[in-house]
């Protein structure tokens, strides 16, 4: 029993030390600026994806694309290179924030089942946006080949492993659960607990919550679809069943009332982009700062 208590005390001390390191890290003003720029960069990418999809739904050009495509679209604009440099810095900051949230837990999500699931999600986010940082750097250095999202490639690689279909199926179910979690957040507006509500006016709160709800709902729908595609790839042992965000948006467009469905989800993605930009201003970077 004494040994068990000692191990428990040591674990608590390690957690306390990690929390202190996290606190000091996010208290650094340059780190905070980098993280907040990361939210803005994420928002810009989603807004571009949404605007292009709205144009497609209206028959005014546009395209069903993903965040990789948004990076290419931004790079093609006037001053695109400068914009991509800013985006790259922001993506690096947001990826770093994912690692900090996952390992150091400055938001005190804890170690229960819900907290662990959230922290795993933060690490997945860190890897995802780290990959987008590399994509942006490829554009900036003129290496525009081989920048695809690689969903089908990694699915094919996993499917050929022992128990591969089970693993891919589990990833698909987890992805769908993540999408449902975002829909739940949209319904409950649970996300507002991470904002500096005390520094917001009542009008700002109402607008931010409404935009966040619409945006998270749309993103949740897309994530459920992405997880479903991965699950289908596992069930049919066919990596071609896997699709990215561009494939999800194109699938919506092909359904009955497709332009309407696509338009609503696309507007929601624009709303999520705005919500993310608002997070760059109002998000709390620890659970105690108001």
N, C-alpha and C positions, 0 to 999 in steps of 0.2 A: 504493500500500500504506500509506504514511504517513497519507494522508487517511482510509483505512478504519479504521486503528488509532485515529485521533483520534476518529472517530465512535463507535467501540466504547467507548473510554474515557469519552466524554461520556454515552453511554447508561448505562454502569455507574454513573457518578456520579449521574445522575438517579435511577436505581433505588435507590442507596444513600440519597440524600436523602429519597426517598419513604418508604423503610423507617424512617428516623429520625423523620419526621413521624408515621407510623403508630404507632411505638413511643410517642412522647410523647402522642399522642392517647389510646391505650388505657390508658396509665399514669395518666391523669387519673381520680381516684376517682369523680367524678360521671359521667364518660362510661362508666366500667366498670359503675357501678350501673345506668345507663340501658340498656346493652346486656344486662345480666343480667335486668333486668325485661322486656326484649323477648323473651327466651327463655321466660320465665314466661307472658307474654301469648300467645305462639304456642301454648304448651302448653295453656293454658286453652281457647282456641278449638278446638283439635283434640279435646280431651277432651269438650267440649260436643257437637260433631258426632258423636263416637263414642257418647256416652251416648244421644243421641236416636235414633241408628240401632240401638243395642242394644234400646231400647224398642220400636222398630218391628219388629225381628226377633222379639221375644217376643210381639208382638200386644198390647203394653201402652201403646199410644199412640205417642208419638215421631214422628219424621219423618226422611226422607232430605233432608238439608240440607247447606249448605256453610259456609265460614267467615263469609260475609255473614249467613247465617241464624243462626249462632251469636252474632254480635254483637247481632242483634235479640232473640234469646232471653235473653241476659244483660241487655239493657236493660229487658226486661219484668219482671225479678225485683225483689224488695224491695232498695232501695239500688242499683238498676240504674244510675242516672245516675252515682253515685260509682264503681261498678265499671267503667263504660265510660270514665270519665276516666282511671283507672289503666291500662286496656287501651290507650287511645289513646296515652298516654305510652310504654308499652311497645312498641307497634307502630312508633312513630316511632323509638325506639331501635334496634329490630331492623332497620328499613329503613336507618338510618344505618350500622349494622354491615355490612350487605350492600355498601354503597358503599365503606366502608373496606376490606373484604376484597377487593373487586374491583379497586380502583384502587391502594391502597397496599400490598396483599399482606402484612399483618403475620404471616400464617401461613406465608409463604414457599412458596406453592404453585408458584411459578416461572413460566417462560414456555415450557415444553415443551407438547406437545399436551394432555396431561392437565391441566396447571396452568391453561392458558388456558381449557379447557372448564369447569373448576371456577370460575374467576373470572367467566366469563360467567354461570354459574349463580347466583353471588352477586349479580350485578347484576340478573338477572331477579327474584331473591328480593327485592331492594331495591325494585324497581318494584311487585312484587305486594303487599308489605306496606305500602308507601307508599299504594297504592290502598285497602287495608283501613283505614289510618289515616283517609283521607278519608271512607270509609263510616261509620266510627265518629263522626267529627265531624258528619256529616250527621244521625245519630241524636241526637247531643247538642244540635244546633241545631234539631231538629224538622223537618229536611228529609228525610223518609223516602221520598221518591219517587226513582225513577231510580237505585236503588242496586244493580241487578242486576250480575252479574259481567261481562256484556257479551260472553261468548264468541261467541255467534252474530253479534253486531253487528260485532266486529272481523274475524271470519272472512268475513262477507259483504263487508266493505270491501276486504279483501285479495283475495278471489276475483275482484273486478271490476277489479283492476289487471293490467297486462301481466305475464305469467308468474305471475299470482296463484295458480292451482292448484298450480304447482310450489313456490312459496314456502310456501303453507299445508301442502302435503305434507311439506316439509322440516321445518316446525315440529312437525308431528305425529310424524315420525320422531325428532326431537331429544327430544320429550317422552317417547316410549316408551323411548328410550335412557336418559333420566334416571331413569325408573322402574326399568329393569333395573339401573342403577347402584346404586340404593337397595337392591334385592334382593341385589346382590353385597355391599354393605356389611353387610346383615343376616347374610349367610352367613359373612363373614370377620370380622365385628365390628371392621372397620377404623376405625370411628368413635371407638373408645376412645383412639386416638392423640392426640385433641384434648382429653382430660380430664386433670385434675390427679390422676393415678393415685397419686402419692406421698402425697396427703393423704386417700386413701380407705382404709377398712378392707377386708379381704378379702370380708366379707359385703356391704358396699356395692358393691364392684366386681361381684360375681356378680349381684346384683339389678339394678344399672344396665345391665349388659351384656345380661342376659336380656330386660329390658323394652325396651331399645334395639333388639335384634334383632327382636323381635315387632313393635314399632311401625314400624320402617323397612320390614319386609317388607310390612305392610299398606299403608303409604303408597306403597310401590313398586308394588303391585298397582293401586292407584287411579290412580297417575300413568301406568302403562302403558295403562290403560283410557282415560284422558283423551287421551293421545297418539293412541291408535287411533281415537277418535272424530274427532279433527281430521284424521287421515289419510283417513278415510272421507269427510269433508266435501270434501277435495281431490279424491278419486277420482270422486266423484259430482257435484262442483261444486254442493254443496248445504249451505249454512251451517247448516241445521236438524239436520244430522248431529252437529254439535258439542254436547257436553254438559259441564256442570261437575261438581264433586264430588257434588252432589245427584243428578245424572243417573246418575253411575257407581254410586252406592249403590242407586238405584232399579233400575238394570239388573241388579245382582246379585240383588236381591230377586225379580226376574221369572224367574230361571233355575231349572232343576230343583234341588231342595234349596235354593231361594233363601233361606229364613229362616236356614238353617244357614250358607250362604256369607256372607250379610249379617252374621250375628251374629259370625262369626270375624273378618271384616275390621273390623267396628265395634269389637270389643274391641281389635283391633290399633291402631285410631286412638286409642282411649283410652290404650293403652300408649304410643303415640307422644307423646301429650300429656304423660304422666308423664315420659317420657324427656326431653322438651324442658324441663320444669320442673327436672328434675335437672341438665340442662345449665346452667340459670341459676345453679346452685350450683357445679358442678364444671368447667365448660368453661374451657379456657385461651384467653386472648385474644391470645396470640402464641405462636410456636413454641418459645420458650426458657423461658418461665415454667413452673415445675413446681408 
